[in-house]
Amino acid sequence: VDGIIKMLGDVGPKVRQNYFKYGNTVSSTIPILISEFPIDTKDNNVAILAGFGVGLSSAVAVYG
């Protein structure tokens, strides 16, 4: 995750994380994160949701 934040440059500080607070919450990680940091879709904002799991599984969704 830190590597992705670095690659994003100016957008990097907007990356939300909560694994340091809760640890591995498996499939609940993204819903918990959204409850802590609601997605703001005003002014045509877009959110990219990305999850990484065991066995090199991953999922990405664009919301907005």
mmCIF file of the N, C-alpha and C atoms, coordinates in Angstrom:
data_MODEL
# 
_entry.id   MODEL 
# 
loop_
_atom_site.group_PDB 
_atom_site.id 
_atom_site.type_symbol 
_atom_site.label_atom_id 
_atom_site.label_alt_id 
_atom_site.label_comp_id 
_atom_site.label_asym_id 
_atom_site.label_entity_id 
_atom_site.label_seq_id 
_atom_site.pdbx_PDB_ins_code 
_atom_site.Cartn_x 
_atom_site.Cartn_y 
_atom_site.Cartn_z 
_atom_site.occupancy 
_atom_site.B_iso_or_equiv 
_atom_site.pdbx_formal_charge 
_atom_site.auth_seq_id 
_atom_site.auth_comp_id 
_atom_site.auth_asym_id 
_atom_site.auth_atom_id 
_atom_site.pdbx_PDB_model_num 
ATOM 1   N N  . VAL A 1 1  ? 0.837   -1.186  0.000  1.00 0.00 ? 1  VAL A N  1 
ATOM 2   C CA . VAL A 1 1  ? 0.000   0.000   0.000  1.00 0.00 ? 1  VAL A CA 1 
ATOM 3   C C  . VAL A 1 1  ? 0.882   1.249   0.000  1.00 0.00 ? 1  VAL A C  1 
ATOM 4   N N  . ASP A 1 2  ? 1.932   1.245   0.782  1.00 0.00 ? 2  ASP A N  1 
ATOM 5   C CA . ASP A 1 2  ? 2.826   2.411   0.821  1.00 0.00 ? 2  ASP A CA 1 
ATOM 6   C C  . ASP A 1 2  ? 3.435   2.683   -0.551 1.00 0.00 ? 2  ASP A C  1 
ATOM 7   N N  . GLY A 1 3  ? 3.768   1.625   -1.291 1.00 0.00 ? 3  GLY A N  1 
ATOM 8   C CA . GLY A 1 3  ? 4.316   1.789   -2.630 1.00 0.00 ? 3  GLY A CA 1 
ATOM 9   C C  . GLY A 1 3  ? 3.307   2.416   -3.582 1.00 0.00 ? 3  GLY A C  1 
ATOM 10  N N  . ILE A 1 4  ? 2.054   2.021   -3.464 1.00 0.00 ? 4  ILE A N  1 
ATOM 11  C CA . ILE A 1 4  ? 0.995   2.602   -4.304 1.00 0.00 ? 4  ILE A CA 1 
ATOM 12  C C  . ILE A 1 4  ? 0.822   4.078   -3.972 1.00 0.00 ? 4  ILE A C  1 
ATOM 13  N N  . ILE A 1 5  ? 0.834   4.409   -2.691 1.00 0.00 ? 5  ILE A N  1 
ATOM 14  C CA . ILE A 1 5  ? 0.694   5.809   -2.269 1.00 0.00 ? 5  ILE A CA 1 
ATOM 15  C C  . ILE A 1 5  ? 1.822   6.652   -2.867 1.00 0.00 ? 5  ILE A C  1 
ATOM 16  N N  . LYS A 1 6  ? 3.048   6.122   -2.845 1.00 0.00 ? 6  LYS A N  1 
ATOM 17  C CA . LYS A 1 6  ? 4.186   6.846   -3.417 1.00 0.00 ? 6  LYS A CA 1 
ATOM 18  C C  . LYS A 1 6  ? 4.003   7.074   -4.914 1.00 0.00 ? 6  LYS A C  1 
ATOM 19  N N  . MET A 1 7  ? 3.525   6.035   -5.610 1.00 0.00 ? 7  MET A N  1 
ATOM 20  C CA . MET A 1 7  ? 3.339   6.131   -7.058 1.00 0.00 ? 7  MET A CA 1 
ATOM 21  C C  . MET A 1 7  ? 2.239   7.123   -7.424 1.00 0.00 ? 7  MET A C  1 
ATOM 22  N N  . LEU A 1 8  ? 1.268   7.335   -6.553 1.00 0.00 ? 8  LEU A N  1 
ATOM 23  C CA . LEU A 1 8  ? 0.167   8.257   -6.835 1.00 0.00 ? 8  LEU A CA 1 
ATOM 24  C C  . LEU A 1 8  ? 0.582   9.719   -6.730 1.00 0.00 ? 8  LEU A C  1 
ATOM 25  N N  . GLY A 1 9  ? 1.705   9.989   -6.107 1.00 0.00 ? 9  GLY A N  1 
ATOM 26  C CA . GLY A 1 9  ? 2.214   11.356  -6.014 1.00 0.00 ? 9  GLY A CA 1 
ATOM 27  C C  . GLY A 1 9  ? 1.293   12.271  -5.218 1.00 0.00 ? 9  GLY A C  1 
ATOM 28  N N  . ASP A 1 10 ? 0.786   13.333  -5.864 1.00 0.00 ? 10 ASP A N  1 
ATOM 29  C CA . ASP A 1 10 ? -0.039  14.330  -5.185 1.00 0.00 ? 10 ASP A CA 1 
ATOM 30  C C  . ASP A 1 10 ? -1.333  13.757  -4.619 1.00 0.00 ? 10 ASP A C  1 
ATOM 31  N N  . VAL A 1 11 ? -1.842  12.707  -5.228 1.00 0.00 ? 11 VAL A N  1 
ATOM 32  C CA . VAL A 1 11 ? -3.098  12.101  -4.778 1.00 0.00 ? 11 VAL A CA 1 
ATOM 33  C C  . VAL A 1 11 ? -2.858  11.164  -3.596 1.00 0.00 ? 11 VAL A C  1 
ATOM 34  N N  . GLY A 1 12 ? -1.639  10.750  -3.385 1.00 0.00 ? 12 GLY A N  1 
ATOM 35  C CA . GLY A 1 12 ? -1.285  9.811   -2.317 1.00 0.00 ? 12 GLY A CA 1 
ATOM 36  C C  . GLY A 1 12 ? -1.853  10.135  -0.954 1.00 0.00 ? 12 GLY A C  1 
ATOM 37  N N  . PRO A 1 13 ? -1.797  11.389  -0.493 1.00 0.00 ? 13 PRO A N  1 
ATOM 38  C CA . PRO A 1 13 ? -2.337  11.717  0.827  1.00 0.00 ? 13 PRO A CA 1 
ATOM 39  C C  . PRO A 1 13 ? -3.840  11.476  0.972  1.00 0.00 ? 13 PRO A C  1 
ATOM 40  N N  . LYS A 1 14 ? -4.561  11.300  -0.146 1.00 0.00 ? 14 LYS A N  1 
ATOM 41  C CA . LYS A 1 14 ? -6.001  11.049  -0.090 1.00 0.00 ? 14 LYS A CA 1 
ATOM 42  C C  . LYS A 1 14 ? -6.333  9.568   0.128  1.00 0.00 ? 14 LYS A C  1 
ATOM 43  N N  . VAL A 1 15 ? -5.330  8.710   0.122  1.00 0.00 ? 15 VAL A N  1 
ATOM 44  C CA . VAL A 1 15 ? -5.549  7.273   0.312  1.00 0.00 ? 15 VAL A CA 1 
ATOM 45  C C  . VAL A 1 15 ? -5.944  7.023   1.764  1.00 0.00 ? 15 VAL A C  1 
ATOM 46  N N  . ARG A 1 16 ? -7.042  6.324   1.961  1.00 0.00 ? 16 ARG A N  1 
ATOM 47  C CA . ARG A 1 16 ? -7.534  6.000   3.303  1.00 0.00 ? 16 ARG A CA 1 
ATOM 48  C C  . ARG A 1 16 ? -7.127  4.577   3.651  1.00 0.00 ? 16 ARG A C  1 
ATOM 49  N N  . GLN A 1 17 ? -6.705  4.379   4.893  1.00 0.00 ? 17 GLN A N  1 
ATOM 50  C CA . GLN A 1 17 ? -6.276  3.061   5.356  1.00 0.00 ? 17 GLN A CA 1 
ATOM 51  C C  . GLN A 1 17 ? -6.803  2.834   6.764  1.00 0.00 ? 17 GLN A C  1 
ATOM 52  N N  . ASN A 1 18 ? -7.085  1.580   7.100  1.00 0.00 ? 18 ASN A N  1 
ATOM 53  C CA . ASN A 1 18 ? -7.474  1.283   8.474  1.00 0.00 ? 18 ASN A CA 1 
ATOM 54  C C  . ASN A 1 18 ? -6.896  -0.030  8.988  1.00 0.00 ? 18 ASN A C  1 
ATOM 55  N N  . TYR A 1 19 ? -6.078  -0.698  8.200  1.00 0.00 ? 19 TYR A N  1 
ATOM 56  C CA . TYR A 1 19 ? -5.528  -1.974  8.628  1.00 0.00 ? 19 TYR A CA 1 
ATOM 57  C C  . TYR A 1 19 ? -4.633  -1.839  9.854  1.00 0.00 ? 19 TYR A C  1 
ATOM 58  N N  . PHE A 1 20 ? -3.994  -0.681  10.016 1.00 0.00 ? 20 PHE A N  1 
ATOM 59  C CA . PHE A 1 20 ? -3.142  -0.461  11.181 1.00 0.00 ? 20 PHE A CA 1 
ATOM 60  C C  . PHE A 1 20 ? -3.964  -0.371  12.461 1.00 0.00 ? 20 PHE A C  1 
ATOM 61  N N  . LYS A 1 21 ? -5.253  -0.037  12.331 1.00 0.00 ? 21 LYS A N  1 
ATOM 62  C CA . LYS A 1 21 ? -6.133  0.117   13.490 1.00 0.00 ? 21 LYS A CA 1 
ATOM 63  C C  . LYS A 1 21 ? -6.824  -1.202  13.854 1.00 0.00 ? 21 LYS A C  1 
ATOM 64  N N  . TYR A 1 22 ? -7.251  -1.969  12.838 1.00 0.00 ? 22 TYR A N  1 
ATOM 65  C CA . TYR A 1 22 ? -8.038  -3.176  13.076 1.00 0.00 ? 22 TYR A CA 1 
ATOM 66  C C  . TYR A 1 22 ? -7.322  -4.470  12.726 1.00 0.00 ? 22 TYR A C  1 
ATOM 67  N N  . GLY A 1 23 ? -6.286  -4.400  11.939 1.00 0.00 ? 23 GLY A N  1 
ATOM 68  C CA . GLY A 1 23 ? -5.646  -5.618  11.459 1.00 0.00 ? 23 GLY A CA 1 
ATOM 69  C C  . GLY A 1 23 ? -6.413  -6.160  10.264 1.00 0.00 ? 23 GLY A C  1 
ATOM 70  N N  . ASN A 1 24 ? -6.357  -7.453  10.043 1.00 0.00 ? 24 ASN A N  1 
ATOM 71  C CA . ASN A 1 24 ? -6.998  -8.079  8.898  1.00 0.00 ? 24 ASN A CA 1 
ATOM 72  C C  . ASN A 1 24 ? -8.474  -8.331  9.209  1.00 0.00 ? 24 ASN A C  1 
ATOM 73  N N  . THR A 1 25 ? -9.352  -7.569  8.578  1.00 0.00 ? 25 THR A N  1 
ATOM 74  C CA . THR A 1 25 ? -10.794 -7.748  8.782  1.00 0.00 ? 25 THR A CA 1 
ATOM 75  C C  . THR A 1 25 ? -11.443 -8.452  7.592  1.00 0.00 ? 25 THR A C  1 
ATOM 76  N N  . VAL A 1 26 ? -10.651 -9.025  6.731  1.00 0.00 ? 26 VAL A N  1 
ATOM 77  C CA . VAL A 1 26 ? -11.055 -9.827  5.577  1.00 0.00 ? 26 VAL A CA 1 
ATOM 78  C C  . VAL A 1 26 ? -12.065 -9.069  4.715  1.00 0.00 ? 26 VAL A C  1 
ATOM 79  N N  . SER A 1 27 ? -13.242 -9.627  4.482  1.00 0.00 ? 27 SER A N  1 
ATOM 80  C CA . SER A 1 27 ? -14.207 -9.021  3.565  1.00 0.00 ? 27 SER A CA 1 
ATOM 81  C C  . SER A 1 27 ? -14.900 -7.794  4.143  1.00 0.00 ? 27 SER A C  1 
ATOM 82  N N  . SER A 1 28 ? -14.700 -7.495  5.406  1.00 0.00 ? 28 SER A N  1 
ATOM 83  C CA . SER A 1 28 ? -15.334 -6.322  6.026  1.00 0.00 ? 28 SER A CA 1 
ATOM 84  C C  . SER A 1 28 ? -14.471 -5.068  5.944  1.00 0.00 ? 28 SER A C  1 
ATOM 85  N N  . THR A 1 29 ? -13.264 -5.179  5.446  1.00 0.00 ? 29 THR A N  1 
ATOM 86  C CA . THR A 1 29 ? -12.329 -4.058  5.465  1.00 0.00 ? 29 THR A CA 1 
ATOM 87  C C  . THR A 1 29 ? -12.866 -2.827  4.743  1.00 0.00 ? 29 THR A C  1 
ATOM 88  N N  . ILE A 1 30 ? -13.327 -2.977  3.503  1.00 0.00 ? 30 ILE A N  1 
ATOM 89  C CA . ILE A 1 30 ? -13.796 -1.824  2.742  1.00 0.00 ? 30 ILE A CA 1 
ATOM 90  C C  . ILE A 1 30 ? -15.074 -1.236  3.346  1.00 0.00 ? 30 ILE A C  1 
ATOM 91  N N  . PRO A 1 31 ? -16.088 -2.039  3.732  1.00 0.00 ? 31 PRO A N  1 
ATOM 92  C CA . PRO A 1 31 ? -17.256 -1.431  4.392  1.00 0.00 ? 31 PRO A CA 1 
ATOM 93  C C  . PRO A 1 31 ? -16.910 -0.674  5.679  1.00 0.00 ? 31 PRO A C  1 
ATOM 94  N N  . ILE A 1 32 ? -15.993 -1.192  6.471  1.00 0.00 ? 32 ILE A N  1 
ATOM 95  C CA . ILE A 1 32 ? -15.571 -0.494  7.691  1.00 0.00 ? 32 ILE A CA 1 
ATOM 96  C C  . ILE A 1 32 ? -14.906 0.831   7.310  1.00 0.00 ? 32 ILE A C  1 
ATOM 97  N N  . LEU A 1 33 ? -14.050 0.803   6.304  1.00 0.00 ? 33 LEU A N  1 
ATOM 98  C CA . LEU A 1 33 ? -13.365 2.017   5.854  1.00 0.00 ? 33 LEU A CA 1 
ATOM 99  C C  . LEU A 1 33 ? -14.364 3.063   5.360  1.00 0.00 ? 33 LEU A C  1 
ATOM 100 N N  . ILE A 1 34 ? -15.374 2.642   4.596  1.00 0.00 ? 34 ILE A N  1 
ATOM 101 C CA . ILE A 1 34 ? -16.384 3.578   4.099  1.00 0.00 ? 34 ILE A CA 1 
ATOM 102 C C  . ILE A 1 34 ? -17.182 4.175   5.260  1.00 0.00 ? 34 ILE A C  1 
ATOM 103 N N  . SER A 1 35 ? -17.434 3.391   6.302  1.00 0.00 ? 35 SER A N  1 
ATOM 104 C CA . SER A 1 35 ? -18.177 3.927   7.448  1.00 0.00 ? 35 SER A CA 1 
ATOM 105 C C  . SER A 1 35 ? -17.358 4.990   8.196  1.00 0.00 ? 35 SER A C  1 
ATOM 106 N N  . GLU A 1 36 ? -16.037 4.865   8.172  1.00 0.00 ? 36 GLU A N  1 
ATOM 107 C CA . GLU A 1 36 ? -15.175 5.843   8.831  1.00 0.00 ? 36 GLU A CA 1 
ATOM 108 C C  . GLU A 1 36 ? -14.897 7.065   7.965  1.00 0.00 ? 36 GLU A C  1 
ATOM 109 N N  . PHE A 1 37 ? -14.820 6.859   6.662  1.00 0.00 ? 37 PHE A N  1 
ATOM 110 C CA . PHE A 1 37 ? -14.530 7.921   5.702  1.00 0.00 ? 37 PHE A CA 1 
ATOM 111 C C  . PHE A 1 37 ? -15.575 7.869   4.594  1.00 0.00 ? 37 PHE A C  1 
ATOM 112 N N  . PRO A 1 38 ? -16.754 8.468   4.810  1.00 0.00 ? 38 PRO A N  1 
ATOM 113 C CA . PRO A 1 38 ? -17.807 8.407   3.780  1.00 0.00 ? 38 PRO A CA 1 
ATOM 114 C C  . PRO A 1 38 ? -17.314 8.938   2.432  1.00 0.00 ? 38 PRO A C  1 
ATOM 115 N N  . ILE A 1 39 ? -17.801 8.333   1.366  1.00 0.00 ? 39 ILE A N  1 
ATOM 116 C CA . ILE A 1 39 ? -17.396 8.729   0.014  1.00 0.00 ? 39 ILE A CA 1 
ATOM 117 C C  . ILE A 1 39 ? -18.154 9.987   -0.378 1.00 0.00 ? 39 ILE A C  1 
ATOM 118 N N  . ASP A 1 40 ? -17.428 11.021  -0.739 1.00 0.00 ? 40 ASP A N  1 
ATOM 119 C CA . ASP A 1 40 ? -18.008 12.294  -1.149 1.00 0.00 ? 40 ASP A CA 1 
ATOM 120 C C  . ASP A 1 40 ? -18.095 12.317  -2.666 1.00 0.00 ? 40 ASP A C  1 
ATOM 121 N N  . THR A 1 41 ? -19.312 12.266  -3.199 1.00 0.00 ? 41 THR A N  1 
ATOM 122 C CA . THR A 1 41 ? -19.480 12.278  -4.655 1.00 0.00 ? 41 THR A CA 1 
ATOM 123 C C  . THR A 1 41 ? -19.970 13.627  -5.161 1.00 0.00 ? 41 THR A C  1 
ATOM 124 N N  . LYS A 1 42 ? -19.942 14.640  -4.290 1.00 0.00 ? 42 LYS A N  1 
ATOM 125 C CA . LYS A 1 42 ? -20.294 15.991  -4.749 1.00 0.00 ? 42 LYS A CA 1 
ATOM 126 C C  . LYS A 1 42 ? -19.224 16.499  -5.705 1.00 0.00 ? 42 LYS A C  1 
ATOM 127 N N  . ASP A 1 43 ? -19.602 17.437  -6.539 1.00 0.00 ? 43 ASP A N  1 
ATOM 128 C CA . ASP A 1 43 ? -18.651 18.061  -7.474 1.00 0.00 ? 43 ASP A CA 1 
ATOM 129 C C  . ASP A 1 43 ? -17.958 17.051  -8.377 1.00 0.00 ? 43 ASP A C  1 
ATOM 130 N N  . ASN A 1 44 ? -18.669 16.001  -8.752 1.00 0.00 ? 44 ASN A N  1 
ATOM 131 C CA . ASN A 1 44 ? -18.144 14.985  -9.676 1.00 0.00 ? 44 ASN A CA 1 
ATOM 132 C C  . ASN A 1 44 ? -16.898 14.267  -9.151 1.00 0.00 ? 44 ASN A C  1 
ATOM 133 N N  . ASN A 1 45 ? -16.753 14.143  -7.840 1.00 0.00 ? 45 ASN A N  1 
ATOM 134 C CA . ASN A 1 45 ? -15.628 13.392  -7.277 1.00 0.00 ? 45 ASN A CA 1 
ATOM 135 C C  . ASN A 1 45 ? -15.797 11.910  -7.577 1.00 0.00 ? 45 ASN A C  1 
ATOM 136 N N  . VAL A 1 46 ? -14.700 11.221  -7.692 1.00 0.00 ? 46 VAL A N  1 
ATOM 137 C CA . VAL A 1 46 ? -14.695 9.790   -7.960 1.00 0.00 ? 46 VAL A CA 1 
ATOM 138 C C  . VAL A 1 46 ? -13.858 9.109   -6.892 1.00 0.00 ? 46 VAL A C  1 
ATOM 139 N N  . ALA A 1 47 ? -14.312 7.951   -6.417 1.00 0.00 ? 47 ALA A N  1 
ATOM 140 C CA . ALA A 1 47 ? -13.542 7.160   -5.455 1.00 0.00 ? 47 ALA A CA 1 
ATOM 141 C C  . ALA A 1 47 ? -13.151 5.847   -6.112 1.00 0.00 ? 47 ALA A C  1 
ATOM 142 N N  . ILE A 1 48 ? -11.926 5.432   -5.878 1.00 0.00 ? 48 ILE A N  1 
ATOM 143 C CA . ILE A 1 48 ? -11.460 4.130   -6.354 1.00 0.00 ? 48 ILE A CA 1 
ATOM 144 C C  . ILE A 1 48 ? -11.283 3.255   -5.127 1.00 0.00 ? 48 ILE A C  1 
ATOM 145 N N  . LEU A 1 49 ? -12.015 2.146   -5.084 1.00 0.00 ? 49 LEU A N  1 
ATOM 146 C CA . LEU A 1 49 ? -11.941 1.210   -3.966 1.00 0.00 ? 49 LEU A CA 1 
ATOM 147 C C  . LEU A 1 49 ? -11.116 0.013   -4.415 1.00 0.00 ? 49 LEU A C  1 
ATOM 148 N N  . ALA A 1 50 ? -10.094 -0.328  -3.650 1.00 0.00 ? 50 ALA A N  1 
ATOM 149 C CA . ALA A 1 50 ? -9.222  -1.440  -4.016 1.00 0.00 ? 50 ALA A CA 1 
ATOM 150 C C  . ALA A 1 50 ? -8.954  -2.296  -2.792 1.00 0.00 ? 50 ALA A C  1 
ATOM 151 N N  . GLY A 1 51 ? -9.073  -3.590  -2.972 1.00 0.00 ? 51 GLY A N  1 
ATOM 152 C CA . GLY A 1 51 ? -8.792  -4.529  -1.889 1.00 0.00 ? 51 GLY A CA 1 
ATOM 153 C C  . GLY A 1 51 ? -7.816  -5.588  -2.355 1.00 0.00 ? 51 GLY A C  1 
ATOM 154 N N  . PHE A 1 52 ? -6.931  -6.000  -1.468 1.00 0.00 ? 52 PHE A N  1 
ATOM 155 C CA . PHE A 1 52 ? -5.929  -7.012  -1.776 1.00 0.00 ? 52 PHE A CA 1 
ATOM 156 C C  . PHE A 1 52 ? -6.039  -8.106  -0.731 1.00 0.00 ? 52 PHE A C  1 
ATOM 157 N N  . GLY A 1 53 ? -6.020  -9.351  -1.158 1.00 0.00 ? 53 GLY A N  1 
ATOM 158 C CA . GLY A 1 53 ? -6.216  -10.434 -0.207 1.00 0.00 ? 53 GLY A CA 1 
ATOM 159 C C  . GLY A 1 53 ? -5.235  -11.572 -0.373 1.00 0.00 ? 53 GLY A C  1 
ATOM 160 N N  . VAL A 1 54 ? -5.575  -12.677 0.279  1.00 0.00 ? 54 VAL A N  1 
ATOM 161 C CA . VAL A 1 54 ? -4.718  -13.863 0.246  1.00 0.00 ? 54 VAL A CA 1 
ATOM 162 C C  . VAL A 1 54 ? -4.689  -14.474 -1.152 1.00 0.00 ? 54 VAL A C  1 
ATOM 163 N N  . GLY A 1 55 ? -3.653  -15.193 -1.420 1.00 0.00 ? 55 GLY A N  1 
ATOM 164 C CA . GLY A 1 55 ? -3.528  -15.852 -2.714 1.00 0.00 ? 55 GLY A CA 1 
ATOM 165 C C  . GLY A 1 55 ? -3.402  -14.867 -3.859 1.00 0.00 ? 55 GLY A C  1 
ATOM 166 N N  . LEU A 1 56 ? -2.902  -13.676 -3.582 1.00 0.00 ? 56 LEU A N  1 
ATOM 167 C CA . LEU A 1 56 ? -2.736  -12.618 -4.573 1.00 0.00 ? 56 LEU A CA 1 
ATOM 168 C C  . LEU A 1 56 ? -4.066  -12.186 -5.195 1.00 0.00 ? 56 LEU A C  1 
ATOM 169 N N  . SER A 1 57 ? -5.164  -12.364 -4.482 1.00 0.00 ? 57 SER A N  1 
ATOM 170 C CA . SER A 1 57 ? -6.461  -11.907 -4.990 1.00 0.00 ? 57 SER A CA 1 
ATOM 171 C C  . SER A 1 57 ? -6.574  -10.403 -4.820 1.00 0.00 ? 57 SER A C  1 
ATOM 172 N N  . SER A 1 58 ? -7.329  -9.782  -5.708 1.00 0.00 ? 58 SER A N  1 
ATOM 173 C CA . SER A 1 58 ? -7.527  -8.341  -5.612 1.00 0.00 ? 58 SER A CA 1 
ATOM 174 C C  . SER A 1 58 ? -8.836  -7.969  -6.309 1.00 0.00 ? 58 SER A C  1 
ATOM 175 N N  . ALA A 1 59 ? -9.368  -6.822  -5.943 1.00 0.00 ? 59 ALA A N  1 
ATOM 176 C CA . ALA A 1 59 ? -10.579 -6.299  -6.565 1.00 0.00 ? 59 ALA A CA 1 
ATOM 177 C C  . ALA A 1 59 ? -10.502 -4.777  -6.568 1.00 0.00 ? 59 ALA A C  1 
ATOM 178 N N  . VAL A 1 60 ? -11.015 -4.176  -7.620 1.00 0.00 ? 60 VAL A N  1 
ATOM 179 C CA . VAL A 1 60 ? -11.022 -2.726  -7.737 1.00 0.00 ? 60 VAL A CA 1 
ATOM 180 C C  . VAL A 1 60 ? -12.382 -2.294  -8.268 1.00 0.00 ? 60 VAL A C  1 
ATOM 181 N N  . ALA A 1 61 ? -12.926 -1.216  -7.698 1.00 0.00 ? 61 ALA A N  1 
ATOM 182 C CA . ALA A 1 61 ? -14.193 -0.647  -8.165 1.00 0.00 ? 61 ALA A CA 1 
ATOM 183 C C  . ALA A 1 61 ? -14.058 0.867   -8.210 1.00 0.00 ? 61 ALA A C  1 
ATOM 184 N N  . VAL A 1 62 ? -14.660 1.481   -9.221 1.00 0.00 ? 62 VAL A N  1 
ATOM 185 C CA . VAL A 1 62 ? -14.688 2.937   -9.328 1.00 0.00 ? 62 VAL A CA 1 
ATOM 186 C C  . VAL A 1 62 ? -16.090 3.382   -8.972 1.00 0.00 ? 62 VAL A C  1 
ATOM 187 N N  . TYR A 1 63 ? -16.193 4.305   -8.019 1.00 0.00 ? 63 TYR A N  1 
ATOM 188 C CA . TYR A 1 63 ? -17.478 4.781   -7.504 1.00 0.00 ? 63 TYR A CA 1 
ATOM 189 C C  . TYR A 1 63 ? -17.559 6.282   -7.682 1.00 0.00 ? 63 TYR A C  1 
ATOM 190 N N  . GLY A 1 64 ? -18.645 6.720   -8.282 1.00 0.00 ? 64 GLY A N  1 
ATOM 191 C CA . GLY A 1 64 ? -18.799 8.166   -8.397 1.00 0.00 ? 64 GLY A CA 1 
ATOM 192 C C  . GLY A 1 64 ? -19.668 8.580   -9.527 1.00 0.00 ? 64 GLY A C  1 
# 
